[in-house]
């Protein structure tokens, strides 16, 4: 008797479960999705959009007009181990830098430049010198110049202001169009630098000079 009741209970439970599933299916009408609810590619793209942008140097063209030329000359000591600066100066491990601003890259016929420098092409305008002085090997991959670069924008501006004077006829300062183009290219939305005069404190214990003093290249090419 008890066994019959147990069997009956199991059968009733099974029937109820089957009916419940049938009724739910009829009411809800489930169907397979034609495609993923969330695109995997879109999700991956969205996840990478917040990644850090490629590092670029700060724009400095607006700073050059007010930069401290004497500070730039002091910073140039970091370059003196490889370069000469005078009009009659010869080449060292690196080429002479007289008239460097706006000079074509690899232009000195009496100096052996690296293939990378020749392939870079173009002129050494202020914007390109800013990139190169920031990180030489990043701007010209394959250059032989063993110089870590100048991290501080005010140091690069001061050095360029001084290099500008190394000429019989000084190149013009960057014009407004060049300044705006540089700021746009380097991702700066507001011209906050042109309104500020560059601070020009003395270099502390020549730290900038020592930190950035290059090692001489064995093959004499840049």
QUIGIWO-V814753 format. One record per residue. N is the residue number from 0. PSI is psi in whole degrees, -180 to 180 (* if undefined). NEAR is the number of other C-alpha atoms within 10 Angstrom. Layout:
BEGIN
N_PSI_NEAR ; N_PSI_NEAR
END
This chain:
BEGIN
0_-48_5 ; 1_-36_7 ; 2_-40_8 ; 3_-42_8 ; 4_-40_10 ; 5_-44_11 ; 6_-42_11 ; 7_-40_12 ; 8_-41_12 ; 9_-42_11 ; 10_-44_12 ; 11_-43_12 ; 12_-41_12 ; 13_-42_12 ; 14_-44_11 ; 15_-43_12 ; 16_-43_12 ; 17_-44_11 ; 18_-39_12 ; 19_-42_11 ; 20_-40_10 ; 21_-45_11 ; 22_-43_11 ; 23_-40_11 ; 24_-40_11 ; 25_-35_9 ; 26_-45_8 ; 27_-33_8 ; 28_62_7 ; 29_148_9 ; 30_154_6 ; 31_143_5 ; 32_141_7 ; 33_-30_6 ; 34_169_7 ; 35_139_7 ; 36_-36_7 ; 37_123_8 ; 38_127_10 ; 39_-41_10 ; 40_-41_9 ; 41_-40_10 ; 42_-41_10 ; 43_-39_10 ; 44_-41_11 ; 45_-35_11 ; 46_-30_10 ; 47_-12_10 ; 48_-25_9 ; 49_2_8 ; 50_154_8 ; 51_140_7 ; 52_161_7 ; 53_135_5 ; 54_138_7 ; 55_157_13 ; 56_156_18 ; 57_145_19 ; 58_139_25 ; 59_-3_25 ; 60_-36_27 ; 61_-15_26 ; 62_-19_24 ; 63_-40_24 ; 64_-35_19 ; 65_6_17 ; 66_154_24 ; 67_108_23 ; 68_-38_21 ; 69_-38_15 ; 70_-41_20 ; 71_-39_21 ; 72_-38_16 ; 73_-41_17 ; 74_-32_25 ; 75_-15_23 ; 76_-27_17 ; 77_-19_22 ; 78_-14_18 ; 79_-20_14 ; 80_-25_15 ; 81_-22_21 ; 82_151_20 ; 83_160_19 ; 84_-17_20 ; 85_161_13 ; 86_-37_13 ; 87_10_9 ; 88_146_13 ; 89_178_16 ; 90_150_18 ; 91_-137_16 ; 92_-32_21 ; 93_166_23 ; 94_158_24 ; 95_142_20 ; 96_12_21 ; 97_135_21 ; 98_31_20 ; 99_-34_22 ; 100_123_23 ; 101_7_15 ; 102_141_15 ; 103_144_14 ; 104_139_17 ; 105_30_22 ; 106_-22_15 ; 107_115_14 ; 108_-21_7 ; 109_15_9 ; 110_142_18 ; 111_97_16 ; 112_160_21 ; 113_158_18 ; 114_-37_14 ; 115_-39_15 ; 116_-42_20 ; 117_-40_16 ; 118_-26_11 ; 119_-45_14 ; 120_178_12 ; 121_-178_14 ; 122_159_16 ; 123_72_18 ; 124_176_16 ; 125_-42_23 ; 126_-42_17 ; 127_-37_16 ; 128_-35_19 ; 129_-47_24 ; 130_-47_21 ; 131_-42_20 ; 132_-25_22 ; 133_-56_23 ; 134_93_18 ; 135_-46_21 ; 136_-18_18 ; 137_-38_14 ; 138_-38_17 ; 139_81_19 ; 140_128_12 ; 141_-8_14 ; 142_148_20 ; 143_-1_23 ; 144_116_20 ; 145_73_16 ; 146_124_22 ; 147_-26_17 ; 148_170_20 ; 149_114_24 ; 150_-38_15 ; 151_127_12 ; 152_-35_19 ; 153_-30_22 ; 154_-42_25 ; 155_-40_28 ; 156_-43_29 ; 157_-42_28 ; 158_-41_25 ; 159_-37_28 ; 160_-38_26 ; 161_-44_21 ; 162_-31_21 ; 163_-31_22 ; 164_-12_16 ; 165_69_18 ; 166_150_16 ; 167_-28_9 ; 168_102_9 ; 169_135_12 ; 170_153_14 ; 171_153_9 ; 172_159_14 ; 173_134_17 ; 174_173_10 ; 175_-38_12 ; 176_-41_9 ; 177_-38_15 ; 178_-47_20 ; 179_-42_18 ; 180_-43_15 ; 181_-44_20 ; 182_-37_21 ; 183_-43_14 ; 184_-38_12 ; 185_9_14 ; 186_22_13 ; 187_122_14 ; 188_-28_10 ; 189_142_10 ; 190_81_14 ; 191_-13_10 ; 192_-32_14 ; 193_-19_17 ; 194_-7_10 ; 195_137_11 ; 196_137_15 ; 197_130_20 ; 198_140_11 ; 199_61_16 ; 200_157_8 ; 201_146_10 ; 202_123_13 ; 203_112_8 ; 204_33_8 ; 205_32_13 ; 206_-40_12 ; 207_-41_19 ; 208_-48_18 ; 209_-39_12 ; 210_-33_13 ; 211_10_19 ; 212_124_21 ; 213_159_18 ; 214_146_14 ; 215_140_16 ; 216_139_15 ; 217_-31_8 ; 218_0_11 ; 219_17_18 ; 220_151_18 ; 221_*_22
END
